[in-house]
Amino acid sequence: MEVDVAVIGSGPAGLTAAIHARGSGARSVVLLEREEELGGILKQCIHNGFGLEQFKQDYTGPEYAERLIQDLEETDVQCFLNTLVTDLSPDRVITALSPEHGAIEISAGSIVLGMGCRERARGSIGIPGTRPAGIFTAGVAQRFVNIDGYLPGRRIVILGSGDIGLMMARRLTLEGARVIGVYEIMGYPSGLKRNIVQCLDDFDIPLHLSHTATGITGKERVEGVTISKVDSDLRAVKGTEQLITCDTLLLSVGLIPENELSQQAGVEISAATKGPVSTETMATSVPGVYTCGNVATVFDIVDHVAQTGATAGASAARYVGGRLNGDVPHVDIVPGENVRLLFPHRYSFQGDLLLFIRAAEPVEKPVTVEVSPPGSRITRPYARPNEMLRVRIPGAKLAEVRHPLKVSIREK
């Protein structure tokens, strides 16, 4: 099969990319999804807060997914469900498997990567102790409760303050479980402020910063978790150990972009974001291959995910139509003072630059985000590592730039 644009993944980024690829002139667009239904993780996110920026509506996850699916159904995009992509070559040939169609080979004029991300599990953070039942990632617990109707436990400790973990603290409390506390290794929370307030404060669930799990006890089932304070180097402080009796441990300790296919295609991966090195058009280092959503970098709200999907889909269509150059000069975008993460990584002089920025340390007072050259300065009321800052710089201001763009956050 030969197509203009192939989109891999049907979460908010992939759905939006497919819609915009077709709307931007691609004659044939296919969407490949490994699950039986479109929507990705949105299907199990029954809380509200989706689509506030994009649609000016307050949707739940399933409602937001349905809105995007309805928009997709108004196009002639071909969807392959229950289809697992097993290989992606540098010359944009996709190999996929499905029960209905068997082995499929798709040659695409351009490809949009929208595979999303996965949760860090116990093995990636190395908690010592036994290996009993009752240890789940927050996303798995969310699916158990919201989709399958199972309660994972009754007395629960949550390690990490990522947004999914915060959501599950509230959800499990509403279902009758007792959430003893949320324990975060950093000195600041990793989830959004609104989720701290709505999911913890409103339910009197304590958040313990600068704490981590240093042991798990229990043979058949979790019986307790040892919690310790950590120092400034994030090392456990001896003598601060506390055994918390519980039957369940939820892990909300970060997300990792799903980039195995990206690497198969020869895409350069950023050490900082763990996603493809990208430009403002969402172009990767491989001509004709674009990235979007949480496979590019882990975002904090779905509207930003969809925004990158729209850019990637339109760029993929323009590339196929010869209206976008896939191999152009660029300048790097590098972190300066108090900047931990930047997306995109490069500017290729093909439009405005929309920057997503994470601070390295929290500043709870007005800050100035400075991009130099050209010396653009934007004021924001605060800077928090758990909330991305967005800065848009018109392309006209960057036309004469010949050196790396440096982004810094300073107190005003």
C-alpha positions as CSV (number, residue, x, y, z in Angstrom):
1,M,0.0,0.0,0.0
2,E,1.2,3.5,-0.8
3,V,-0.1,6.6,1.0
4,D,0.8,10.2,1.3
5,V,0.8,10.3,5.2
6,A,0.8,7.5,7.7
7,V,0.1,8.3,11.4
8,I,1.2,5.8,14.1
9,G,-0.9,6.0,17.2
10,S,-4.5,7.4,17.8
11,G,-4.2,9.3,21.1
12,P,-4.9,13.0,21.1
13,A,-1.7,13.8,19.1
14,G,-2.3,11.1,16.5
15,L,-6.0,11.8,15.9
16,T,-5.2,15.6,15.6
17,A,-2.3,14.9,13.2
18,A,-4.4,12.7,10.9
19,I,-7.2,15.3,10.8
20,H,-4.8,18.1,10.0
21,A,-2.8,16.0,7.5
22,R,-5.9,15.4,5.5
23,G,-7.1,19.0,5.9
24,S,-3.7,20.3,4.7
25,G,-3.9,18.6,1.4
26,A,-2.6,15.0,1.8
27,R,-4.7,12.9,-0.6
28,S,-4.4,9.7,1.3
29,V,-3.9,9.3,5.1
30,V,-3.9,6.2,7.2
31,L,-4.0,5.9,10.9
32,L,-2.6,2.8,12.6
33,E,-3.6,1.9,16.2
34,R,-2.6,-1.2,18.1
35,E,-5.7,-1.2,20.4
36,E,-9.3,-2.1,19.4
37,E,-10.6,1.4,19.7
38,L,-9.3,4.9,18.8
39,G,-8.4,7.4,21.6
40,G,-5.4,6.0,23.3
41,I,-5.1,6.7,27.0
42,L,-8.1,9.1,26.9
43,K,-10.5,6.2,27.2
44,Q,-9.6,5.6,30.8
45,C,-9.3,9.3,31.9
46,I,-12.8,9.9,33.1
47,H,-11.9,13.1,35.0
48,N,-12.6,16.5,33.3
49,G,-10.2,19.2,32.3
50,F,-9.7,18.2,28.6
51,G,-10.1,20.6,25.7
52,L,-10.2,23.8,27.7
53,E,-7.8,25.6,25.3
54,Q,-8.5,23.7,22.1
55,F,-12.3,23.6,22.1
56,K,-13.1,26.1,25.0
57,Q,-15.0,23.2,26.5
58,D,-14.4,21.2,29.7
59,Y,-14.5,17.6,28.6
60,T,-13.7,14.3,30.3
61,G,-11.1,12.2,28.5
62,P,-13.7,10.0,26.7
63,E,-15.7,13.0,25.7
64,Y,-12.6,14.7,24.4
65,A,-11.7,11.6,22.4
66,E,-15.2,11.3,21.0
67,R,-15.0,15.0,19.8
68,L,-11.7,14.2,17.9
69,I,-13.1,10.9,16.5
70,Q,-16.1,12.7,15.2
71,D,-13.9,15.2,13.4
72,L,-11.9,12.3,12.0
73,E,-15.0,10.5,10.8
74,E,-15.8,13.6,8.7
75,T,-12.7,12.9,6.6
76,D,-11.8,9.9,4.5
77,V,-8.8,8.9,6.7
78,Q,-8.5,5.1,6.7
79,C,-8.1,3.6,10.2
80,F,-6.4,0.3,10.9
81,L,-7.4,-0.8,14.4
82,N,-5.9,-3.7,16.4
83,T,-2.8,-3.2,14.2
84,L,0.7,-3.4,15.7
85,V,3.5,-1.7,13.9
86,T,6.5,-4.0,14.1
87,D,9.0,-2.2,11.9
88,L,9.7,1.3,10.5
89,S,12.5,1.8,8.0
90,P,14.5,5.0,7.4
91,D,12.9,5.2,3.9
92,R,9.4,5.3,5.5
93,V,8.2,1.8,4.9
94,I,6.0,0.5,7.7
95,T,5.5,-3.2,8.5
96,A,2.4,-4.0,10.7
97,L,0.4,-7.0,11.8
98,S,-3.3,-7.3,12.5
99,P,-5.7,-10.3,12.9
100,E,-8.0,-8.9,10.1
101,H,-5.4,-8.0,7.5
102,G,-2.4,-10.1,8.4
103,A,1.0,-8.6,7.5
104,I,0.7,-5.1,6.0
105,E,3.4,-3.1,4.3
106,I,2.8,0.6,3.9
107,S,5.1,2.9,1.9
108,A,4.4,6.5,3.0
109,G,5.4,9.8,1.6
110,S,5.7,11.1,5.2
111,I,5.1,9.6,8.6
112,V,3.9,11.1,11.9
113,L,5.0,9.4,15.1
114,G,2.4,9.6,17.8
115,M,3.0,6.5,19.9
116,G,2.7,8.3,23.2
117,C,4.6,7.3,26.4
118,R,4.8,4.6,29.0
119,E,5.1,4.7,32.8
120,R,8.3,4.0,34.7
121,A,7.9,0.8,36.6
122,R,9.6,-0.5,39.8
123,G,12.5,-2.0,37.9
124,S,13.5,1.4,36.5
125,I,13.8,3.0,40.0
126,G,15.3,0.1,41.9
127,I,13.2,-0.1,45.1
128,P,14.7,-2.9,47.2
129,G,12.7,-5.6,49.0
130,T,10.4,-8.5,48.2
131,R,8.3,-8.9,45.0
132,P,4.7,-9.3,46.3
133,A,1.4,-8.6,44.5
134,G,-0.1,-5.2,45.0
135,I,2.5,-3.0,43.2
136,F,1.0,-1.1,40.2
137,T,1.8,1.9,38.1
138,A,-0.8,4.6,38.5
139,G,-2.0,4.2,34.9
140,V,-2.6,0.4,35.3
141,A,-4.6,1.1,38.5
142,Q,-6.5,3.8,36.6
143,R,-7.5,1.2,34.0
144,F,-8.4,-1.3,36.6
145,V,-10.8,1.1,38.3
146,N,-12.2,3.1,35.4
147,I,-12.4,0.5,32.7
148,D,-12.4,-2.9,34.3
149,G,-14.2,-2.1,37.6
150,Y,-11.6,-3.5,39.9
151,L,-10.3,-1.9,43.1
152,P,-6.6,-2.6,43.3
153,G,-6.4,-2.2,47.1
154,R,-7.8,-0.8,50.3
155,R,-4.9,0.9,52.0
156,I,-2.7,2.6,49.5
157,V,0.7,4.4,49.4
158,I,1.5,6.4,46.3
159,L,5.1,7.0,45.4
160,G,5.6,10.0,43.1
161,S,3.4,13.0,42.5
162,G,2.8,12.7,38.8
163,D,-0.6,13.8,37.6
164,I,-1.9,10.3,37.1
165,G,-1.0,9.4,40.6
166,L,-2.7,12.5,41.9
167,M,-5.8,11.7,39.9
168,M,-5.8,8.1,41.3
169,A,-5.4,9.4,44.9
170,R,-8.8,11.1,44.5
171,R,-10.4,8.3,42.5
172,L,-9.5,5.6,45.0
173,T,-10.7,7.7,47.9
174,L,-14.0,8.2,46.2
175,E,-14.2,4.4,45.7
176,G,-13.7,3.8,49.4
177,A,-10.0,3.1,49.7
178,R,-7.8,4.9,52.1
179,V,-4.8,6.7,50.5
180,I,-2.3,7.1,53.3
181,G,-0.2,9.6,51.5
182,V,1.7,10.7,48.4
183,Y,5.5,10.6,48.7
184,E,7.7,12.6,46.3
185,I,11.5,12.4,46.1
186,M,11.9,16.0,44.8
187,G,11.4,19.1,47.0
188,Y,8.5,20.1,44.8
189,P,5.6,18.2,43.3
190,S,5.8,16.9,39.7
191,G,2.1,17.2,39.0
192,L,0.0,20.3,38.1
193,K,-0.9,22.7,40.9
194,R,-4.6,22.3,40.2
195,N,-4.3,18.6,40.7
196,I,-2.5,19.0,44.0
197,V,-5.4,21.2,45.2
198,Q,-8.3,19.2,43.7
199,C,-7.0,15.7,44.3
200,L,-5.0,15.9,47.5
201,D,-5.9,19.1,49.5
202,D,-9.7,18.7,48.9
203,F,-9.5,15.2,50.3
204,D,-7.0,15.8,53.1
205,I,-4.5,13.5,51.5
206,P,-1.0,14.5,52.7
207,L,1.8,15.2,50.2
208,H,5.3,14.5,51.6
209,L,8.1,16.1,49.6
210,S,11.7,15.0,49.8
211,H,10.7,11.4,50.7
212,T,11.0,8.1,48.8
213,A,10.4,4.4,49.2
214,T,13.5,2.5,50.4
215,G,11.9,-0.9,51.0
216,I,8.9,-3.1,50.3
217,T,7.8,-5.9,52.7
218,G,5.3,-8.7,52.2
219,K,5.5,-12.2,50.7
220,E,2.3,-12.9,48.8
221,R,0.9,-9.4,49.0
222,V,2.4,-6.0,50.0
223,E,2.3,-5.6,53.7
224,G,4.2,-2.3,54.1
225,V,6.4,0.2,52.4
226,T,9.5,1.8,54.1
227,I,9.6,5.5,53.5
228,S,12.7,7.6,54.1
229,K,13.6,11.3,53.9
230,V,16.2,12.2,51.2
231,D,18.9,14.9,51.3
232,S,19.8,17.5,48.7
233,D,21.5,14.8,46.6
234,L,18.3,12.7,46.7
235,R,20.0,10.0,48.9
236,A,18.0,8.4,51.7
237,V,18.9,9.8,55.1
238,K,19.7,7.1,57.7
239,G,17.6,7.1,60.7
240,T,14.5,8.6,59.0
241,E,13.0,5.3,58.0
242,Q,9.3,4.8,58.6
243,L,7.3,1.6,57.9
244,I,3.9,2.4,56.4
245,T,1.4,-0.4,56.7
246,C,-0.5,-0.9,53.5
247,D,-1.7,-3.5,51.0
248,T,-0.9,-1.5,47.7
249,L,1.8,0.6,46.3
250,L,1.1,2.8,43.3
251,L,4.0,4.2,41.3
252,S,3.7,7.6,39.7
253,V,7.4,8.2,39.0
254,G,7.5,9.6,35.5
255,L,6.8,8.8,31.9
256,I,9.1,7.6,29.1
257,P,8.4,8.4,25.4
258,E,7.8,5.2,23.3
259,N,10.6,5.6,20.8
260,E,11.5,2.1,19.8
261,L,10.0,2.7,16.3
262,S,11.7,6.1,16.1
263,Q,15.1,4.5,16.7
264,Q,14.4,1.8,14.1
265,A,13.9,4.6,11.5
266,G,17.3,6.1,12.5
267,V,15.7,9.1,14.2
268,E,18.1,11.1,16.5
269,I,16.9,10.9,20.1
270,S,17.4,13.8,22.6
271,A,19.1,12.8,25.9
272,A,17.0,15.5,27.6
273,T,13.5,14.8,26.5
274,K,14.0,11.1,25.5
275,G,12.1,11.9,22.3
276,P,13.2,12.7,18.8
277,V,15.3,15.8,18.2
278,S,12.7,18.0,16.5
279,T,12.3,21.4,14.8
280,E,9.4,23.9,15.0
281,T,7.7,21.9,12.2
282,M,7.9,18.7,14.3
283,A,10.4,17.4,11.8
284,T,12.9,14.8,13.1
285,S,16.4,14.2,11.8
286,V,15.0,11.8,9.2
287,P,13.5,13.7,6.2
288,G,9.7,13.1,6.0
289,V,9.4,11.7,9.5
290,Y,7.6,13.9,12.0
291,T,6.8,13.6,15.7
292,C,4.1,14.9,18.1
293,G,2.6,14.5,21.5
294,N,4.1,12.6,24.4
295,V,6.4,10.5,22.1
296,A,8.2,13.8,21.4
297,T,8.4,15.0,25.0
298,V,6.1,14.5,28.0
299,F,3.6,17.4,28.1
300,D,1.5,18.4,31.1
301,I,-1.9,19.1,29.4
302,V,-3.7,17.4,26.5
303,D,-4.2,20.7,24.6
304,H,-0.4,21.0,24.1
305,V,-0.3,17.4,22.9
306,A,-2.9,18.1,20.3
307,Q,-1.3,21.4,19.3
308,T,1.9,19.5,18.3
309,G,-0.2,16.9,16.5
310,A,-1.8,19.6,14.4
311,T,1.6,21.0,13.5
312,A,3.0,17.6,12.7
313,G,0.0,16.6,10.5
314,A,0.1,19.8,8.6
315,S,3.9,19.6,8.1
316,A,3.7,16.0,6.9
317,A,1.1,17.0,4.3
318,R,3.2,20.0,3.2
319,Y,6.3,17.8,2.9
320,V,4.5,15.3,0.6
321,G,3.2,18.2,-1.5
322,G,6.6,19.7,-1.9
323,R,5.7,22.8,0.2
324,L,8.0,22.0,3.1
325,N,11.7,21.3,2.9
326,G,12.8,18.3,4.9
327,D,16.5,19.0,4.9
328,V,17.2,22.7,5.7
329,P,19.7,24.7,7.7
330,H,18.9,25.1,11.4
331,V,20.1,26.5,14.7
332,D,20.1,24.6,18.0
333,I,17.9,25.8,20.9
334,V,19.9,25.4,24.1
335,P,19.0,25.7,27.8
336,G,20.4,28.7,29.8
337,E,19.8,29.8,33.4
338,N,17.2,27.7,35.3
339,V,16.0,25.8,32.3
340,R,15.9,22.0,32.5
341,L,14.1,21.1,29.3
342,L,13.2,22.6,26.0
343,F,11.0,21.6,23.1
344,P,11.6,21.8,20.2
345,H,15.3,21.4,20.0
346,R,16.1,23.2,16.7
347,Y,14.7,26.1,14.7
348,S,14.7,25.6,10.9
349,F,13.4,29.1,9.8
350,Q,10.1,27.7,8.5
351,G,7.6,29.7,10.6
352,D,7.0,30.9,14.1
353,L,8.8,29.2,17.0
354,L,6.5,27.9,19.7
355,L,8.7,26.9,22.7
356,F,7.7,24.6,25.5
357,I,10.0,25.2,28.6
358,R,10.4,23.5,31.9
359,A,12.2,25.3,34.7
360,A,15.0,23.5,36.6
361,E,13.9,25.0,40.0
362,P,10.7,26.6,41.1
363,V,10.4,30.4,41.3
364,E,7.2,31.5,43.0
365,K,7.4,35.1,41.9
366,P,7.3,36.9,38.5
367,V,10.0,35.7,36.0
368,T,11.3,36.8,32.7
369,V,11.8,34.2,30.0
370,E,14.5,35.4,27.7
371,V,15.4,34.0,24.3
372,S,18.7,35.4,22.8
373,P,19.3,36.2,20.1
374,P,17.0,38.0,19.2
375,G,16.6,39.2,22.8
376,S,12.9,38.4,23.2
377,R,11.6,38.7,26.8
378,I,8.3,37.4,28.1
379,T,7.0,37.8,31.6
380,R,5.3,35.0,33.5
381,P,3.8,35.1,37.0
382,Y,6.0,32.1,38.2
383,A,8.1,29.2,36.9
384,R,7.5,25.6,38.1
385,P,9.2,22.5,36.9
386,N,5.8,20.7,36.9
387,E,4.2,23.3,34.6
388,M,5.4,24.0,31.1
389,L,5.9,27.6,30.0
390,R,5.0,28.4,26.5
391,V,6.6,31.2,24.5
392,R,5.8,32.0,20.8
393,I,8.4,34.0,18.8
394,P,7.4,35.2,15.3
395,G,9.6,33.8,12.5
396,A,10.3,37.3,11.3
397,K,12.2,38.1,14.5
398,L,14.4,35.0,13.9
399,A,15.2,35.4,10.2
400,E,18.7,36.8,10.8
401,V,19.7,34.4,13.6
402,R,22.8,32.4,12.8
403,H,23.8,31.2,16.3
404,P,22.1,28.9,18.8
405,L,19.1,30.3,20.6
406,K,19.6,30.3,24.3
407,V,16.6,30.2,26.6
408,S,16.9,31.4,30.2
409,I,14.5,32.0,33.1
410,R,15.3,34.8,35.5
411,E,13.5,36.5,38.4
412,K,12.0,39.7,37.2
